[in-house]
Amino acid sequence: MIIGRIVRFYVEGFRRMRLGRVLWGIILLKLFIIFAVLKAFFFPSYLKGGAKEKSDAVHTELTTRAARQ
């Protein structure tokens, strides 16, 4: 009963928004740019290949970092 009133409160609030819809659109666009576009260009996947290649790359990275310290 109380959960239904809470849900109805938020649904009605989002329905009546005018400026809020534009702001939510801007927020979603920015999140898309951050996670999809920037990740693809600035954070490439270095661990390509099968499970053996990935485990070897992680093992090598961990052992070289441990040796530097």
mmCIF file of the N, C-alpha and C atoms, coordinates in Angstrom:
data_MODEL
# 
_entry.id   MODEL 
# 
loop_
_atom_site.group_PDB 
_atom_site.id 
_atom_site.type_symbol 
_atom_site.label_atom_id 
_atom_site.label_alt_id 
_atom_site.label_comp_id 
_atom_site.label_asym_id 
_atom_site.label_entity_id 
_atom_site.label_seq_id 
_atom_site.pdbx_PDB_ins_code 
_atom_site.Cartn_x 
_atom_site.Cartn_y 
_atom_site.Cartn_z 
_atom_site.occupancy 
_atom_site.B_iso_or_equiv 
_atom_site.pdbx_formal_charge 
_atom_site.auth_seq_id 
_atom_site.auth_comp_id 
_atom_site.auth_asym_id 
_atom_site.auth_atom_id 
_atom_site.pdbx_PDB_model_num 
ATOM 1   N N  . MET A 1 1  ? 0.824  -1.182  0.000   1.00 0.00 ? 1  MET A N  1 
ATOM 2   C CA . MET A 1 1  ? 0.000  0.000   0.000   1.00 0.00 ? 1  MET A CA 1 
ATOM 3   C C  . MET A 1 1  ? 0.876  1.257   0.000   1.00 0.00 ? 1  MET A C  1 
ATOM 4   N N  . ILE A 1 2  ? 1.807  1.338   0.914   1.00 0.00 ? 2  ILE A N  1 
ATOM 5   C CA . ILE A 1 2  ? 2.677  2.515   0.977   1.00 0.00 ? 2  ILE A CA 1 
ATOM 6   C C  . ILE A 1 2  ? 3.618  2.548   -0.227  1.00 0.00 ? 2  ILE A C  1 
ATOM 7   N N  . ILE A 1 3  ? 4.043  1.375   -0.680  1.00 0.00 ? 3  ILE A N  1 
ATOM 8   C CA . ILE A 1 3  ? 4.944  1.319   -1.838  1.00 0.00 ? 3  ILE A CA 1 
ATOM 9   C C  . ILE A 1 3  ? 4.215  1.813   -3.082  1.00 0.00 ? 3  ILE A C  1 
ATOM 10  N N  . GLY A 1 4  ? 2.961  1.458   -3.222  1.00 0.00 ? 4  GLY A N  1 
ATOM 11  C CA . GLY A 1 4  ? 2.172  1.931   -4.355  1.00 0.00 ? 4  GLY A CA 1 
ATOM 12  C C  . GLY A 1 4  ? 2.021  3.437   -4.364  1.00 0.00 ? 4  GLY A C  1 
ATOM 13  N N  . ARG A 1 5  ? 1.838  4.036   -3.190  1.00 0.00 ? 5  ARG A N  1 
ATOM 14  C CA . ARG A 1 5  ? 1.725  5.501   -3.118  1.00 0.00 ? 5  ARG A CA 1 
ATOM 15  C C  . ARG A 1 5  ? 3.046  6.168   -3.465  1.00 0.00 ? 5  ARG A C  1 
ATOM 16  N N  . ILE A 1 6  ? 4.143  5.563   -3.032  1.00 0.00 ? 6  ILE A N  1 
ATOM 17  C CA . ILE A 1 6  ? 5.461  6.126   -3.347  1.00 0.00 ? 6  ILE A CA 1 
ATOM 18  C C  . ILE A 1 6  ? 5.708  6.068   -4.852  1.00 0.00 ? 6  ILE A C  1 
ATOM 19  N N  . VAL A 1 7  ? 5.403  4.923   -5.460  1.00 0.00 ? 7  VAL A N  1 
ATOM 20  C CA . VAL A 1 7  ? 5.593  4.774   -6.905  1.00 0.00 ? 7  VAL A CA 1 
ATOM 21  C C  . VAL A 1 7  ? 4.714  5.774   -7.656  1.00 0.00 ? 7  VAL A C  1 
ATOM 22  N N  . ARG A 1 8  ? 3.470  5.897   -7.258  1.00 0.00 ? 8  ARG A N  1 
ATOM 23  C CA . ARG A 1 8  ? 2.546  6.833   -7.912  1.00 0.00 ? 8  ARG A CA 1 
ATOM 24  C C  . ARG A 1 8  ? 3.049  8.266   -7.778  1.00 0.00 ? 8  ARG A C  1 
ATOM 25  N N  . PHE A 1 9  ? 3.606  8.609   -6.620  1.00 0.00 ? 9  PHE A N  1 
ATOM 26  C CA . PHE A 1 9  ? 4.160  9.943   -6.383  1.00 0.00 ? 9  PHE A CA 1 
ATOM 27  C C  . PHE A 1 9  ? 5.255  10.261  -7.403  1.00 0.00 ? 9  PHE A C  1 
ATOM 28  N N  . TYR A 1 10 ? 6.187  9.329   -7.608  1.00 0.00 ? 10 TYR A N  1 
ATOM 29  C CA . TYR A 1 10 ? 7.282  9.567   -8.537  1.00 0.00 ? 10 TYR A CA 1 
ATOM 30  C C  . TYR A 1 10 ? 6.812  9.545   -9.984  1.00 0.00 ? 10 TYR A C  1 
ATOM 31  N N  . VAL A 1 11 ? 5.893  8.652   -10.320 1.00 0.00 ? 11 VAL A N  1 
ATOM 32  C CA . VAL A 1 11 ? 5.387  8.596   -11.688 1.00 0.00 ? 11 VAL A CA 1 
ATOM 33  C C  . VAL A 1 11 ? 4.687  9.898   -12.047 1.00 0.00 ? 11 VAL A C  1 
ATOM 34  N N  . GLU A 1 12 ? 3.847  10.397  -11.175 1.00 0.00 ? 12 GLU A N  1 
ATOM 35  C CA . GLU A 1 12 ? 3.163  11.673  -11.432 1.00 0.00 ? 12 GLU A CA 1 
ATOM 36  C C  . GLU A 1 12 ? 4.158  12.823  -11.512 1.00 0.00 ? 12 GLU A C  1 
ATOM 37  N N  . GLY A 1 13 ? 5.169  12.793  -10.676 1.00 0.00 ? 13 GLY A N  1 
ATOM 38  C CA . GLY A 1 13 ? 6.187  13.846  -10.704 1.00 0.00 ? 13 GLY A CA 1 
ATOM 39  C C  . GLY A 1 13 ? 6.933  13.884  -12.019 1.00 0.00 ? 13 GLY A C  1 
ATOM 40  N N  . PHE A 1 14 ? 7.318  12.705  -12.528 1.00 0.00 ? 14 PHE A N  1 
ATOM 41  C CA . PHE A 1 14 ? 8.024  12.663  -13.805 1.00 0.00 ? 14 PHE A CA 1 
ATOM 42  C C  . PHE A 1 14 ? 7.104  13.020  -14.961 1.00 0.00 ? 14 PHE A C  1 
ATOM 43  N N  . ARG A 1 15 ? 5.831  12.715  -14.862 1.00 0.00 ? 15 ARG A N  1 
ATOM 44  C CA . ARG A 1 15 ? 4.892  13.055  -15.927 1.00 0.00 ? 15 ARG A CA 1 
ATOM 45  C C  . ARG A 1 15 ? 4.713  14.560  -16.056 1.00 0.00 ? 15 ARG A C  1 
ATOM 46  N N  . ARG A 1 16 ? 4.744  15.263  -14.959 1.00 0.00 ? 16 ARG A N  1 
ATOM 47  C CA . ARG A 1 16 ? 4.483  16.706  -14.970 1.00 0.00 ? 16 ARG A CA 1 
ATOM 48  C C  . ARG A 1 16 ? 5.724  17.543  -15.242 1.00 0.00 ? 16 ARG A C  1 
ATOM 49  N N  . MET A 1 17 ? 6.885  16.913  -15.307 1.00 0.00 ? 17 MET A N  1 
ATOM 50  C CA . MET A 1 17 ? 8.122  17.664  -15.529 1.00 0.00 ? 17 MET A CA 1 
ATOM 51  C C  . MET A 1 17 ? 8.184  18.229  -16.936 1.00 0.00 ? 17 MET A C  1 
ATOM 52  N N  . ARG A 1 18 ? 8.665  19.432  -17.060 1.00 0.00 ? 18 ARG A N  1 
ATOM 53  C CA . ARG A 1 18 ? 8.941  20.027  -18.364 1.00 0.00 ? 18 ARG A CA 1 
ATOM 54  C C  . ARG A 1 18 ? 10.461 20.204  -18.510 1.00 0.00 ? 18 ARG A C  1 
ATOM 55  N N  . LEU A 1 19 ? 11.039 21.028  -17.687 1.00 0.00 ? 19 LEU A N  1 
ATOM 56  C CA . LEU A 1 19 ? 12.481 21.264  -17.729 1.00 0.00 ? 19 LEU A CA 1 
ATOM 57  C C  . LEU A 1 19 ? 13.233 20.013  -17.290 1.00 0.00 ? 19 LEU A C  1 
ATOM 58  N N  . GLY A 1 20 ? 12.652 19.269  -16.385 1.00 0.00 ? 20 GLY A N  1 
ATOM 59  C CA . GLY A 1 20 ? 13.307 18.059  -15.895 1.00 0.00 ? 20 GLY A CA 1 
ATOM 60  C C  . GLY A 1 20 ? 13.559 17.033  -16.976 1.00 0.00 ? 20 GLY A C  1 
ATOM 61  N N  . ARG A 1 21 ? 12.646 16.929  -17.934 1.00 0.00 ? 21 ARG A N  1 
ATOM 62  C CA . ARG A 1 21 ? 12.843 15.978  -19.030 1.00 0.00 ? 21 ARG A CA 1 
ATOM 63  C C  . ARG A 1 21 ? 14.055 16.361  -19.867 1.00 0.00 ? 21 ARG A C  1 
ATOM 64  N N  . VAL A 1 22 ? 14.204 17.634  -20.117 1.00 0.00 ? 22 VAL A N  1 
ATOM 65  C CA . VAL A 1 22 ? 15.363 18.104  -20.877 1.00 0.00 ? 22 VAL A CA 1 
ATOM 66  C C  . VAL A 1 22 ? 16.642 17.831  -20.099 1.00 0.00 ? 22 VAL A C  1 
ATOM 67  N N  . LEU A 1 23 ? 16.618 18.094  -18.812 1.00 0.00 ? 23 LEU A N  1 
ATOM 68  C CA . LEU A 1 23 ? 17.812 17.864  -17.995 1.00 0.00 ? 23 LEU A CA 1 
ATOM 69  C C  . LEU A 1 23 ? 18.155 16.380  -17.933 1.00 0.00 ? 23 LEU A C  1 
ATOM 70  N N  . TRP A 1 24 ? 17.153 15.525  -17.797 1.00 0.00 ? 24 TRP A N  1 
ATOM 71  C CA . TRP A 1 24 ? 17.409 14.081  -17.797 1.00 0.00 ? 24 TRP A CA 1 
ATOM 72  C C  . TRP A 1 24 ? 17.964 13.643  -19.146 1.00 0.00 ? 24 TRP A C  1 
ATOM 73  N N  . GLY A 1 25 ? 17.489 14.227  -20.218 1.00 0.00 ? 25 GLY A N  1 
ATOM 74  C CA . GLY A 1 25 ? 18.027 13.912  -21.541 1.00 0.00 ? 25 GLY A CA 1 
ATOM 75  C C  . GLY A 1 25 ? 19.496 14.283  -21.654 1.00 0.00 ? 25 GLY A C  1 
ATOM 76  N N  . ILE A 1 26 ? 19.848 15.447  -21.127 1.00 0.00 ? 26 ILE A N  1 
ATOM 77  C CA . ILE A 1 26 ? 21.251 15.882  -21.137 1.00 0.00 ? 26 ILE A CA 1 
ATOM 78  C C  . ILE A 1 26 ? 22.101 14.949  -20.295 1.00 0.00 ? 26 ILE A C  1 
ATOM 79  N N  . ILE A 1 27 ? 21.608 14.561  -19.135 1.00 0.00 ? 27 ILE A N  1 
ATOM 80  C CA . ILE A 1 27 ? 22.346 13.645  -18.261 1.00 0.00 ? 27 ILE A CA 1 
ATOM 81  C C  . ILE A 1 27 ? 22.573 12.310  -18.957 1.00 0.00 ? 27 ILE A C  1 
ATOM 82  N N  . LEU A 1 28 ? 21.538 11.754  -19.587 1.00 0.00 ? 28 LEU A N  1 
ATOM 83  C CA . LEU A 1 28 ? 21.680 10.475  -20.272 1.00 0.00 ? 28 LEU A CA 1 
ATOM 84  C C  . LEU A 1 28 ? 22.630 10.574  -21.463 1.00 0.00 ? 28 LEU A C  1 
ATOM 85  N N  . LEU A 1 29 ? 22.585 11.684  -22.181 1.00 0.00 ? 29 LEU A N  1 
ATOM 86  C CA . LEU A 1 29 ? 23.506 11.886  -23.288 1.00 0.00 ? 29 LEU A CA 1 
ATOM 87  C C  . LEU A 1 29 ? 24.952 11.946  -22.805 1.00 0.00 ? 29 LEU A C  1 
ATOM 88  N N  . LYS A 1 30 ? 25.176 12.653  -21.715 1.00 0.00 ? 30 LYS A N  1 
ATOM 89  C CA . LYS A 1 30 ? 26.529 12.742  -21.161 1.00 0.00 ? 30 LYS A CA 1 
ATOM 90  C C  . LYS A 1 30 ? 27.024 11.380  -20.687 1.00 0.00 ? 30 LYS A C  1 
ATOM 91  N N  . LEU A 1 31 ? 26.155 10.600  -20.056 1.00 0.00 ? 31 LEU A N  1 
ATOM 92  C CA . LEU A 1 31 ? 26.551 9.264   -19.619 1.00 0.00 ? 31 LEU A CA 1 
ATOM 93  C C  . LEU A 1 31 ? 26.881 8.372   -20.808 1.00 0.00 ? 31 LEU A C  1 
ATOM 94  N N  . PHE A 1 32 ? 26.093 8.489   -21.867 1.00 0.00 ? 32 PHE A N  1 
ATOM 95  C CA . PHE A 1 32 ? 26.393 7.715   -23.071 1.00 0.00 ? 32 PHE A CA 1 
ATOM 96  C C  . PHE A 1 32 ? 27.758 8.089   -23.622 1.00 0.00 ? 32 PHE A C  1 
ATOM 97  N N  . ILE A 1 33 ? 28.042 9.383   -23.681 1.00 0.00 ? 33 ILE A N  1 
ATOM 98  C CA . ILE A 1 33 ? 29.337 9.831   -24.202 1.00 0.00 ? 33 ILE A CA 1 
ATOM 99  C C  . ILE A 1 33 ? 30.469 9.322   -23.321 1.00 0.00 ? 33 ILE A C  1 
ATOM 100 N N  . ILE A 1 34 ? 30.289 9.411   -22.026 1.00 0.00 ? 34 ILE A N  1 
ATOM 101 C CA . ILE A 1 34 ? 31.350 8.977   -21.111 1.00 0.00 ? 34 ILE A CA 1 
ATOM 102 C C  . ILE A 1 34 ? 31.617 7.489   -21.248 1.00 0.00 ? 34 ILE A C  1 
ATOM 103 N N  . PHE A 1 35 ? 30.571 6.685   -21.180 1.00 0.00 ? 35 PHE A N  1 
ATOM 104 C CA . PHE A 1 35 ? 30.782 5.242   -21.117 1.00 0.00 ? 35 PHE A CA 1 
ATOM 105 C C  . PHE A 1 35 ? 30.961 4.588   -22.473 1.00 0.00 ? 35 PHE A C  1 
ATOM 106 N N  . ALA A 1 36 ? 30.348 5.069   -23.504 1.00 0.00 ? 36 ALA A N  1 
ATOM 107 C CA . ALA A 1 36 ? 30.442 4.403   -24.805 1.00 0.00 ? 36 ALA A CA 1 
ATOM 108 C C  . ALA A 1 36 ? 31.558 4.980   -25.664 1.00 0.00 ? 36 ALA A C  1 
ATOM 109 N N  . VAL A 1 37 ? 31.532 6.266   -25.865 1.00 0.00 ? 37 VAL A N  1 
ATOM 110 C CA . VAL A 1 37 ? 32.464 6.879   -26.807 1.00 0.00 ? 37 VAL A CA 1 
ATOM 111 C C  . VAL A 1 37 ? 33.865 6.987   -26.212 1.00 0.00 ? 37 VAL A C  1 
ATOM 112 N N  . LEU A 1 38 ? 33.990 7.570   -25.048 1.00 0.00 ? 38 LEU A N  1 
ATOM 113 C CA . LEU A 1 38 ? 35.318 7.756   -24.465 1.00 0.00 ? 38 LEU A CA 1 
ATOM 114 C C  . LEU A 1 38 ? 35.986 6.434   -24.126 1.00 0.00 ? 38 LEU A C  1 
ATOM 115 N N  . LYS A 1 39 ? 35.215 5.465   -23.678 1.00 0.00 ? 39 LYS A N  1 
ATOM 116 C CA . LYS A 1 39 ? 35.786 4.162   -23.353 1.00 0.00 ? 39 LYS A CA 1 
ATOM 117 C C  . LYS A 1 39 ? 36.358 3.507   -24.595 1.00 0.00 ? 39 LYS A C  1 
ATOM 118 N N  . ALA A 1 40 ? 35.670 3.630   -25.691 1.00 0.00 ? 40 ALA A N  1 
ATOM 119 C CA . ALA A 1 40 ? 36.135 3.008   -26.925 1.00 0.00 ? 40 ALA A CA 1 
ATOM 120 C C  . ALA A 1 40 ? 37.441 3.630   -27.423 1.00 0.00 ? 40 ALA A C  1 
ATOM 121 N N  . PHE A 1 41 ? 37.623 4.936   -27.236 1.00 0.00 ? 41 PHE A N  1 
ATOM 122 C CA . PHE A 1 41 ? 38.806 5.599   -27.768 1.00 0.00 ? 41 PHE A CA 1 
ATOM 123 C C  . PHE A 1 41 ? 39.970 5.671   -26.785 1.00 0.00 ? 41 PHE A C  1 
ATOM 124 N N  . PHE A 1 42 ? 39.683 5.875   -25.511 1.00 0.00 ? 42 PHE A N  1 
ATOM 125 C CA . PHE A 1 42 ? 40.757 6.109   -24.551 1.00 0.00 ? 42 PHE A CA 1 
ATOM 126 C C  . PHE A 1 42 ? 41.091 4.925   -23.664 1.00 0.00 ? 42 PHE A C  1 
ATOM 127 N N  . PHE A 1 43 ? 40.237 3.919   -23.629 1.00 0.00 ? 43 PHE A N  1 
ATOM 128 C CA . PHE A 1 43 ? 40.477 2.756   -22.789 1.00 0.00 ? 43 PHE A CA 1 
ATOM 129 C C  . PHE A 1 43 ? 40.337 1.483   -23.618 1.00 0.00 ? 43 PHE A C  1 
ATOM 130 N N  . PRO A 1 44 ? 41.286 1.214   -24.498 1.00 0.00 ? 44 PRO A N  1 
ATOM 131 C CA . PRO A 1 44 ? 41.172 0.021   -25.335 1.00 0.00 ? 44 PRO A CA 1 
ATOM 132 C C  . PRO A 1 44 ? 41.365 -1.245  -24.509 1.00 0.00 ? 44 PRO A C  1 
ATOM 133 N N  . SER A 1 45 ? 40.857 -2.327  -25.017 1.00 0.00 ? 45 SER A N  1 
ATOM 134 C CA . SER A 1 45 ? 40.977 -3.608  -24.332 1.00 0.00 ? 45 SER A CA 1 
ATOM 135 C C  . SER A 1 45 ? 42.338 -4.210  -24.647 1.00 0.00 ? 45 SER A C  1 
ATOM 136 N N  . TYR A 1 46 ? 43.164 -4.337  -23.631 1.00 0.00 ? 46 TYR A N  1 
ATOM 137 C CA . TYR A 1 46 ? 44.485 -4.919  -23.811 1.00 0.00 ? 46 TYR A CA 1 
ATOM 138 C C  . TYR A 1 46 ? 44.454 -6.435  -23.693 1.00 0.00 ? 46 TYR A C  1 
ATOM 139 N N  . LEU A 1 47 ? 43.406 -6.964  -23.131 1.00 0.00 ? 47 LEU A N  1 
ATOM 140 C CA . LEU A 1 47 ? 43.325 -8.399  -22.905 1.00 0.00 ? 47 LEU A CA 1 
ATOM 141 C C  . LEU A 1 47 ? 42.492 -9.060  -23.992 1.00 0.00 ? 47 LEU A C  1 
ATOM 142 N N  . LYS A 1 48 ? 43.041 -9.126  -25.183 1.00 0.00 ? 48 LYS A N  1 
ATOM 143 C CA . LYS A 1 48 ? 42.357 -9.789  -26.282 1.00 0.00 ? 48 LYS A CA 1 
ATOM 144 C C  . LYS A 1 48 ? 42.882 -11.203 -26.400 1.00 0.00 ? 48 LYS A C  1 
ATOM 145 N N  . GLY A 1 49 ? 42.041 -12.082 -26.846 1.00 0.00 ? 49 GLY A N  1 
ATOM 146 C CA . GLY A 1 49 ? 42.459 -13.465 -27.021 1.00 0.00 ? 49 GLY A CA 1 
ATOM 147 C C  . GLY A 1 49 ? 41.665 -14.384 -26.109 1.00 0.00 ? 49 GLY A C  1 
ATOM 148 N N  . GLY A 1 50 ? 42.152 -15.597 -25.990 1.00 0.00 ? 50 GLY A N  1 
ATOM 149 C CA . GLY A 1 50 ? 41.475 -16.597 -25.184 1.00 0.00 ? 50 GLY A CA 1 
ATOM 150 C C  . GLY A 1 50 ? 41.805 -16.475 -23.710 1.00 0.00 ? 50 GLY A C  1 
ATOM 151 N N  . ALA A 1 51 ? 41.311 -17.434 -22.953 1.00 0.00 ? 51 ALA A N  1 
ATOM 152 C CA . ALA A 1 51 ? 41.509 -17.415 -21.499 1.00 0.00 ? 51 ALA A CA 1 
ATOM 153 C C  . ALA A 1 51 ? 42.977 -17.578 -21.137 1.00 0.00 ? 51 ALA A C  1 
ATOM 154 N N  . LYS A 1 52 ? 43.712 -18.395 -21.889 1.00 0.00 ? 52 LYS A N  1 
ATOM 155 C CA . LYS A 1 52 ? 45.134 -18.617 -21.606 1.00 0.00 ? 52 LYS A CA 1 
ATOM 156 C C  . LYS A 1 52 ? 45.939 -17.335 -21.816 1.00 0.00 ? 52 LYS A C  1 
ATOM 157 N N  . GLU A 1 53 ? 45.669 -16.628 -22.900 1.00 0.00 ? 53 GLU A N  1 
ATOM 158 C CA . GLU A 1 53 ? 46.391 -15.385 -23.161 1.00 0.00 ? 53 GLU A CA 1 
ATOM 159 C C  . GLU A 1 53 ? 46.072 -14.331 -22.106 1.00 0.00 ? 53 GLU A C  1 
ATOM 160 N N  . LYS A 1 54 ? 44.816 -14.262 -21.696 1.00 0.00 ? 54 LYS A N  1 
ATOM 161 C CA . LYS A 1 54 ? 44.424 -13.299 -20.666 1.00 0.00 ? 54 LYS A CA 1 
ATOM 162 C C  . LYS A 1 54 ? 45.095 -13.614 -19.338 1.00 0.00 ? 54 LYS A C  1 
ATOM 163 N N  . SER A 1 55 ? 45.098 -14.882 -18.965 1.00 0.00 ? 55 SER A N  1 
ATOM 164 C CA . SER A 1 55 ? 45.717 -15.242 -17.688 1.00 0.00 ? 55 SER A CA 1 
ATOM 165 C C  . SER A 1 55 ? 47.221 -15.002 -17.729 1.00 0.00 ? 55 SER A C  1 
ATOM 166 N N  . ASP A 1 56 ? 47.856 -15.271 -18.863 1.00 0.00 ? 56 ASP A N  1 
ATOM 167 C CA . ASP A 1 56 ? 49.290 -14.998 -18.984 1.00 0.00 ? 56 ASP A CA 1 
ATOM 168 C C  . ASP A 1 56 ? 49.592 -13.504 -18.884 1.00 0.00 ? 56 ASP A C  1 
ATOM 169 N N  . ALA A 1 57 ? 48.762 -12.676 -19.517 1.00 0.00 ? 57 ALA A N  1 
ATOM 170 C CA . ALA A 1 57 ? 48.973 -11.231 -19.473 1.00 0.00 ? 57 ALA A CA 1 
ATOM 171 C C  . ALA A 1 57 ? 48.800 -10.697 -18.050 1.00 0.00 ? 57 ALA A C  1 
ATOM 172 N N  . VAL A 1 58 ? 47.803 -11.179 -17.342 1.00 0.00 ? 58 VAL A N  1 
ATOM 173 C CA . VAL A 1 58 ? 47.590 -10.740 -15.963 1.00 0.00 ? 58 VAL A CA 1 
ATOM 174 C C  . VAL A 1 58 ? 48.728 -11.222 -15.077 1.00 0.00 ? 58 VAL A C  1 
ATOM 175 N N  . HIS A 1 59 ? 49.170 -12.452 -15.260 1.00 0.00 ? 59 HIS A N  1 
ATOM 176 C CA . HIS A 1 59 ? 50.270 -12.987 -14.465 1.00 0.00 ? 59 HIS A CA 1 
ATOM 177 C C  . HIS A 1 59 ? 51.543 -12.190 -14.694 1.00 0.00 ? 59 HIS A C  1 
ATOM 178 N N  . THR A 1 60 ? 51.836 -11.892 -15.932 1.00 0.00 ? 60 THR A N  1 
ATOM 179 C CA . THR A 1 60 ? 53.044 -11.115 -16.255 1.00 0.00 ? 60 THR A CA 1 
ATOM 180 C C  . THR A 1 60 ? 52.970 -9.722  -15.651 1.00 0.00 ? 60 THR A C  1 
ATOM 181 N N  . GLU A 1 61 ? 51.835 -9.083  -15.761 1.00 0.00 ? 61 GLU A N  1 
ATOM 182 C CA . GLU A 1 61 ? 51.679 -7.733  -15.217 1.00 0.00 ? 61 GLU A CA 1 
ATOM 183 C C  . GLU A 1 61 ? 51.829 -7.721  -13.700 1.00 0.00 ? 61 GLU A C  1 
ATOM 184 N N  . LEU A 1 62 ? 51.225 -8.697  -13.045 1.00 0.00 ? 62 LEU A N  1 
ATOM 185 C CA . LEU A 1 62 ? 51.318 -8.749  -11.580 1.00 0.00 ? 62 LEU A CA 1 
ATOM 186 C C  . LEU A 1 62 ? 52.734 -9.040  -11.111 1.00 0.00 ? 62 LEU A C  1 
ATOM 187 N N  . THR A 1 63 ? 53.422 -9.929  -11.786 1.00 0.00 ? 63 THR A N  1 
ATOM 188 C CA . THR A 1 63 ? 54.790 -10.260 -11.351 1.00 0.00 ? 63 THR A CA 1 
ATOM 189 C C  . THR A 1 63 ? 55.757 -9.113  -11.624 1.00 0.00 ? 63 THR A C  1 
ATOM 190 N N  . THR A 1 64 ? 55.582 -8.382  -12.737 1.00 0.00 ? 64 THR A N  1 
ATOM 191 C CA . THR A 1 64 ? 56.486 -7.266  -12.992 1.00 0.00 ? 64 THR A CA 1 
ATOM 192 C C  . THR A 1 64 ? 56.212 -6.118  -12.028 1.00 0.00 ? 64 THR A C  1 
ATOM 193 N N  . ARG A 1 65 ? 54.962 -5.895  -11.672 1.00 0.00 ? 65 ARG A N  1 
ATOM 194 C CA . ARG A 1 65 ? 54.676 -4.840  -10.699 1.00 0.00 ? 65 ARG A CA 1 
ATOM 195 C C  . ARG A 1 65 ? 55.218 -5.216  -9.314  1.00 0.00 ? 65 ARG A C  1 
ATOM 196 N N  . ALA A 1 66 ? 55.118 -6.476  -8.957  1.00 0.00 ? 66 ALA A N  1 
ATOM 197 C CA . ALA A 1 66 ? 55.616 -6.911  -7.653  1.00 0.00 ? 66 ALA A CA 1 
ATOM 198 C C  . ALA A 1 66 ? 57.132 -6.803  -7.611  1.00 0.00 ? 66 ALA A C  1 
ATOM 199 N N  . ALA A 1 67 ? 57.800 -7.063  -8.723  1.00 0.00 ? 67 ALA A N  1 
ATOM 200 C CA . ALA A 1 67 ? 59.254 -6.999  -8.762  1.00 0.00 ? 67 ALA A CA 1 
ATOM 201 C C  . ALA A 1 67 ? 59.747 -5.556  -8.678  1.00 0.00 ? 67 ALA A C  1 
ATOM 202 N N  . ARG A 1 68 ? 58.967 -4.602  -9.144  1.00 0.00 ? 68 ARG A N  1 
ATOM 203 C CA . ARG A 1 68 ? 59.363 -3.189  -9.106  1.00 0.00 ? 68 ARG A CA 1 
ATOM 204 C C  . ARG A 1 68 ? 59.279 -2.597  -7.709  1.00 0.00 ? 68 ARG A C  1 
ATOM 205 N N  . GLN A 1 69 ? 58.476 -3.177  -6.867  1.00 0.00 ? 69 GLN A N  1 
ATOM 206 C CA . GLN A 1 69 ? 58.279 -2.576  -5.544  1.00 0.00 ? 69 GLN A CA 1 
ATOM 207 C C  . GLN A 1 69 ? 59.314 -2.990  -4.584  1.00 0.00 ? 69 GLN A C  1 
# 
